[in-house]
């Protein structure tokens, strides 16, 4: 889990992005045993690049317009049943099923490309923009695309095995309830991009959620639910990086399932 704005505050490697002329970048694609790179210039002039309108942009909180390429056009050889990961410059690692990324109907994924000649707005004062590459969506509600599936400052897309295969330490016990299994799915979608659990995961952004202690062990009563909904309501801290997860993003049912999964994993601590 992360905040769109605050996660950038301490990232020296992004400082160069604040200087005009430093924005030209390369996007890496690691797919099907091969690797290729696309430069900013190549993507801006891609045959399928076009101007797109993104209402309710997750990062900028308003309608935005981008020069963008359909992400499906870059995912040569990727199949709908595959699984990809989008890695950002700060270590954020979004886990993405391939099917919605490849879709040409309903929810549609676009790779927005920042043009050095027409830079995007900063995300906030003294912060860089969402560039150089940003995964944006048209009609995200058609595929229940959540905020964690809008990674910005993307550097790499990787074709990987599903999370359950790569990180068995995340798996609930075989006899876990249907609610706990559903909570594992909620965790993958909303938490794994920032957090590890039992030392398992690819993100280098947030703390582990089971080692040494699980949040269900130190949040009493309904405080964990409150913290997930509105972290600043419990810890008023300007440097806090945990975002709010409103009911529109995480329903009460999904929140209960997530907490059920976390509570279950207290009894299944391990460390790689």
C-alpha positions in Angstrom: 0.0 0.0 0.0 1.3 3.4 -0.8 0.4 7.1 -1.3 0.6 8.5 -4.8 2.4 11.7 -3.7 4.3 11.0 -0.5 6.3 8.0 -1.6 8.6 10.3 -3.6 9.9 12.5 -0.8 13.2 10.8 -0.2 14.3 9.5 -3.6 17.6 11.0 -4.6 17.7 8.9 -7.8 14.7 10.9 -9.0 16.3 14.3 -8.5 17.5 14.3 -12.0 14.0 14.2 -13.2 13.5 17.7 -11.8 16.0 19.1 -14.3 14.7 19.9 -17.8 16.4 17.8 -20.4 16.9 14.9 -18.0 13.6 13.2 -18.7 14.4 11.2 -21.8 14.4 7.6 -20.5 14.3 4.0 -21.5 11.5 1.5 -20.7 12.7 -2.1 -20.3 10.5 -5.0 -21.3 11.5 -8.4 -20.0 9.2 -10.8 -21.8 9.3 -14.5 -22.7 13.0 -14.9 -22.1 13.9 -11.8 -24.1 14.6 -8.2 -23.3 14.2 -5.0 -25.2 14.2 -1.3 -24.5 12.1 1.5 -25.8 13.4 5.0 -25.6 11.1 8.0 -24.9 11.6 9.1 -28.6 10.7 5.7 -29.9 7.5 5.6 -27.9 6.4 9.1 -28.7 6.7 8.2 -32.4 5.3 4.7 -32.1 2.8 4.0 -35.0 0.0 3.5 -32.5 0.8 6.5 -30.2 -2.0 8.9 -29.9 -3.5 11.6 -27.6 -5.7 10.1 -24.9 -8.0 11.6 -22.3 -7.9 10.1 -18.8 -10.8 11.3 -16.6 -10.2 11.1 -12.9 -6.5 10.4 -13.2 -5.4 8.5 -10.0 -2.2 10.4 -9.5 -3.3 13.9 -10.5 -6.9 13.7 -9.3 -8.3 15.4 -12.4 -8.7 14.8 -16.1 -5.4 14.5 -17.8 -4.3 14.3 -21.5 -1.3 12.2 -22.5 0.6 11.0 -25.6 0.3 7.3 -25.0 0.7 3.9 -26.6 -1.7 1.0 -26.1 0.2 -1.2 -23.7 -0.9 -4.3 -25.6 1.1 -3.1 -28.6 4.3 -3.4 -26.6 3.5 -6.8 -25.0 4.5 -9.0 -27.9 4.0 -12.7 -27.1 2.2 -12.1 -23.8 -1.0 -14.2 -23.4 -4.2 -13.3 -21.4 -3.4 -15.9 -18.8 0.1 -14.5 -18.1 1.2 -12.4 -15.2 3.2 -9.2 -15.4 4.9 -6.9 -12.9 5.5 -3.2 -13.4 8.5 -1.9 -11.5 8.9 1.8 -10.6 12.0 3.8 -10.0 11.4 3.8 -6.2 11.0 0.1 -5.8 7.2 0.0 -6.1 6.2 -3.3 -7.8 2.7 -3.7 -9.1 1.4 -7.2 -9.8 -0.8 -7.2 -13.0 -2.8 -9.9 -14.6 -2.2 -9.8 -18.3 -5.8 -10.1 -19.5 -6.9 -6.5 -18.8 -3.6 -5.1 -20.1 -4.2 -6.8 -23.4 -7.9 -5.9 -23.7 -9.1 -3.6 -26.4 -12.6 -3.3 -25.0 -13.9 -2.1 -21.7 -11.0 -1.2 -19.4 -8.0 -0.3 -21.6 -4.4 0.1 -20.5 -2.2 2.9 -22.0 1.4 3.6 -21.4 1.6 7.4 -21.1 4.9 8.8 -22.2 6.3 12.1 -21.0 7.6 14.4 -23.7 10.6 16.3 -22.6 9.4 19.2 -24.7 6.0 19.2 -22.9 6.7 18.0 -19.4 3.8 16.9 -17.2 3.0 18.7 -14.0 4.8 17.9 -10.8 2.9 15.5 -8.5 3.3 18.1 -5.7 5.6 21.0 -4.8 9.2 20.0 -5.0 8.3 16.6 -6.4 8.8 15.3 -9.9 6.1 14.3 -12.3 4.5 10.9 -12.9 6.9 10.4 -15.8 8.8 9.2 -17.6 6.3 6.4 -18.1 2.9 5.9 -16.4 0.4 3.2 -16.7 -3.1 4.8 -17.1 -6.5 3.4 -17.8 -9.6 4.3 -19.6 -12.8 2.9 -18.1 -10.9 1.2 -15.2 -14.2 0.3 -13.5 -15.0 -2.2 -16.2 -12.2 -4.5 -14.9 -12.2 -3.3 -11.3 -8.8 -1.7 -11.7 -7.6 -0.3 -8.4 -5.2 2.6 -7.6 -2.3 0.2 -7.1 -2.7 -0.8 -10.7 -1.8 2.7 -11.9 2.0 2.6 -11.4 3.8 5.8 -12.3 7.5 6.4 -12.9 7.7 2.9 -14.4 11.0 1.6 -15.5 10.4 -2.0 -16.3 7.6 -4.5 -17.2 8.4 -8.1 -16.5 6.7 -11.4 -17.5 6.7 -13.5 -14.3 5.0 -16.5 -12.8 1.9 -15.8 -10.7 2.5 -14.5 -7.1 1.4 -17.8 -5.5 4.1 -19.7 -7.5 6.9 -17.2 -6.9 6.2 -16.7 -3.2 4.8 -19.7 -1.4 5.5 -18.1 1.9 2.5 -15.8 1.2 0.1 -18.7 0.8 -2.6 -19.3 3.4 -2.8 -22.8 4.9 -4.5 -25.4 2.7 -7.4 -25.6 5.1 -7.9 -21.8 5.3 -11.5 -20.6 4.9 -12.9 -19.1 1.7 -12.8 -15.7 3.4 -9.0 -16.0 4.1 -8.4 -17.2 0.5 -10.3 -14.2 -0.8 -8.3 -12.0 1.6 -5.1 -13.3 0.0 -6.4 -12.1 -3.4 -7.2 -8.6 -1.9 -3.7 -8.5 -0.4 -2.1 -9.2 -3.8 -4.0 -6.5 -5.5 -3.8 -3.8 -2.9 -0.8 -4.4 -0.6 1.9 -6.4 -2.3 3.0 -3.5 -4.5 4.5 -1.9 -1.3 4.8 -4.6 1.3 6.4 -8.0 1.8 5.0 -10.6 4.1 7.1 -13.4 5.6 10.0 -11.8 3.7 8.3 -12.7 0.4 7.6 -10.2 -2.3 9.5 -8.0 -4.8 8.7 -4.5 -3.4 11.4 -2.6 -1.6 9.0 0.2 -0.5 7.1 -0.6 2.7 7.6 -2.8 5.8 7.0 -6.5 6.1 3.4 -7.2 7.3 4.2 -10.4 9.3 7.9 -10.2 10.4 8.6 -9.5 13.2 4.9 -8.6 14.0 1.7 -8.6 12.1 -0.5 -5.5 12.3 -3.3 -7.6 13.7 -1.0 -8.2 16.7 -0.7 -4.6 17.7 -3.8 -2.8 16.5 -6.6 -3.4 19.0 -10.3 -3.3 18.4 -11.3 -1.6 15.2 -8.1 0.5 14.9 -6.6 -1.6 12.1 -9.8 -1.0 10.0 -9.6 2.7 10.8 -5.9 2.8 9.9 -6.4 1.3 6.5 -9.3 3.6 5.8 -7.6 6.7 7.0 -4.0 6.4 8.3 -3.7 10.0 9.3 -6.7 9.7 11.6 -4.6 7.5 13.9 -1.1 8.9 13.2 -0.9 12.5 12.1 2.4 12.4 10.4 3.2 14.6 7.3 5.8 12.0 6.2 3.4 9.1 6.4 3.2 7.2 3.1 0.2 5.0 3.7 -2.7 6.1 1.5 -6.4 6.1 2.4 -8.4 3.1 1.1 -11.9 4.3 0.8 -14.9 2.2 0.3 -14.8 2.9 -3.4 -11.4 1.2 -3.6 -11.8 -1.4 -0.9 -15.3 -2.5 0.1 -16.2 -3.4 3.7 -16.3 -7.0 2.6 -12.9 -6.9 1.0 -11.5 -5.0 4.0 -12.8 -7.8 6.3 -11.3 -10.4 4.1 -7.9 -8.7 4.0 -7.8 -8.5 7.8 -8.9 -12.1 8.0 -5.9 -13.1 5.8 -3.5 -11.0 7.9 -4.8 -12.6 11.1 -4.5 -16.0 9.6 -0.9 -15.4 8.7 0.1 -14.6 12.3 0.1 -18.4 12.8 2.2 -19.0 9.7 5.2 -16.8 10.2 8.3 -17.7 8.2 11.3 -15.8 6.9 13.1 -16.6 3.7 
